[in-house]
Structure formats: C-alpha cells, structure tokens
C-alpha cells in the first residue's frame, strides 16, 4: 500500500468510526463508541504497517514537536484564563472550574513527562 491508498483507507475507517459513534450516542450506548474507537485505532495502525513508503522522518517529528508544544501553551493559557474569568464572574462556575482544573492537570502531566524524558535523555 502506498501513502495515498493509506490516506483513503484511514479516512474510510474514520468515517465508519464516526458513524458508529454517532449511532451509539444517539442510542445512549456508551460501550459502542469505545469499541468503535478501539477497533478503528487497531485497523489504522495495522494499515500503517502495510505502507511500504517512508511515512515520517526526523523533520516531520521535529515539526510535530513544535506544533504540539505551541498548542499546549495556547490551550493551557486560554483554559486557565477562561476558567478564572468564569469563576470570577460567577457565571458557569462548573465550566470555569473544569477549565481551571484541566489546565492544572495538563501542567502536572507536562512536568511529569518532562522529568521522565529529561532523565531518559541523560541515561
């Protein structure tokens, strides 16, 4: 399979996953979306293994790292700010606390993973 065929295959798997998740949500079945995501991820990973061309290289990984870091920074700052504003205005307090705690959880997760990879890099 080449990259173009894999892209079509992955899009088809995602479309089927979306349909199954939508059906499961409409019927109130929580197990169906979990099963759909699990099977879909396995199918995409198996399909990616069948690609004979180079899918990713060091440059792609580096660009992905930079994009991920920027998204993380923007989301944490935005969530913390929006959560604080919502709590301070006494409007949608539950949403405000959810955003604030999400930002805190992401910061803690980042620190833990940063420490792990920092130690691993010097081993």
C-alpha positions in Angstrom: 0.0 0.0 0.0 1.3 3.5 -0.8 0.7 6.7 1.2 -2.2 7.8 -1.0 -4.0 4.5 -0.6 -3.3 4.6 3.2 -4.8 8.1 3.4 -8.0 6.9 1.7 -8.1 3.8 3.9 -7.6 5.9 7.1 -10.3 8.3 6.1 -12.7 5.5 5.4 -12.0 3.9 8.8 -12.5 7.3 10.5 -15.8 7.8 8.7 -17.1 4.4 9.8 -15.9 5.1 13.3 -17.8 8.4 13.3 -21.0 6.8 12.1 -20.8 4.0 14.7 -20.0 6.6 17.5 -22.9 8.8 16.3 -25.2 5.8 16.3 -24.0 4.7 19.8 -24.5 8.2 21.2 -28.0 8.5 19.7 -29.0 5.2 21.2 -27.4 6.0 24.6 -25.0 3.2 24.4 -21.6 4.1 25.9 -19.9 0.8 25.0 -20.4 1.1 21.3 -18.2 4.2 20.8 -15.4 2.7 23.0 -15.5 -0.5 20.8 -15.5 1.6 17.6 -12.5 3.7 18.7 -10.6 0.6 19.8 -11.2 -1.3 16.6 -10.6 1.8 14.5 -7.2 2.5 16.1 -6.1 -1.1 15.6 -7.2 -1.0 11.9 -5.3 2.3 11.3 -2.2 1.0 13.0 -2.3 -2.2 11.0 -2.9 -0.3 7.8 0.0 2.0 8.5 2.3 -1.0 9.0 1.4 -2.1 5.4 2.7 1.1 3.9 6.0 0.5 2.1 7.0 4.2 1.7 8.5 6.4 4.3 5.7 8.0 6.2 7.6 10.1 8.7 11.2 11.3 9.1 13.1 13.4 11.6 11.9 16.6 10.1 8.3 15.6 10.4 8.8 14.6 14.1 10.5 17.9 14.9 7.7 19.9 13.3 5.2 17.9 15.2 7.0 18.5 18.4 7.0 22.3 17.9 3.3 22.3 16.9 2.3 20.2 19.9 4.2 22.4 22.3 2.6 25.6 20.9 -0.9 24.0 21.0 -0.2 23.0 24.6 0.9 26.5 25.6 -2.1 28.2 23.9 -4.6 25.8 25.4 -3.3 25.9 28.9 -3.1 29.7 29.0 -6.6 30.0 27.3 -8.2 27.4 29.6 -6.7 29.0 32.7 -7.7 32.5 31.7 -11.2 31.5 30.7 -11.7 29.4 33.8 -10.6 32.2 36.1 -12.8 34.7 34.3 -15.9 32.4 34.5 -15.3 31.7 38.2 -14.7 35.4 39.0 -17.9 36.5 37.2 -19.9 33.8 39.0 -21.2 32.6 35.6 -20.9 28.9 34.5 -18.9 28.2 37.6 -18.8 24.4 36.9 -17.3 25.1 33.4 -14.8 27.6 34.9 -13.6 25.0 37.5 -13.4 22.3 34.8 -11.2 24.5 32.6 -9.0 25.6 35.5 -8.5 22.1 36.8 -7.9 20.9 33.2 -5.1 23.5 32.9 -3.6 22.4 36.2 -3.8 18.7 35.3 -2.1 19.4 32.0 0.7 21.3 33.7 1.3 18.5 36.2 1.3 15.9 33.3 3.7 18.1 31.4 6.1 18.3 34.4 6.0 14.6 35.0 6.6 13.7 31.3 9.3 16.4 31.0 11.1 15.0 34.0 10.8 11.5 32.7 12.2 12.3 29.2 14.9 14.6 30.7 16.2 11.7 32.8 15.9 9.3 29.9 17.9 11.6 27.7 20.9 11.5 30.1 21.0 7.8 30.6 
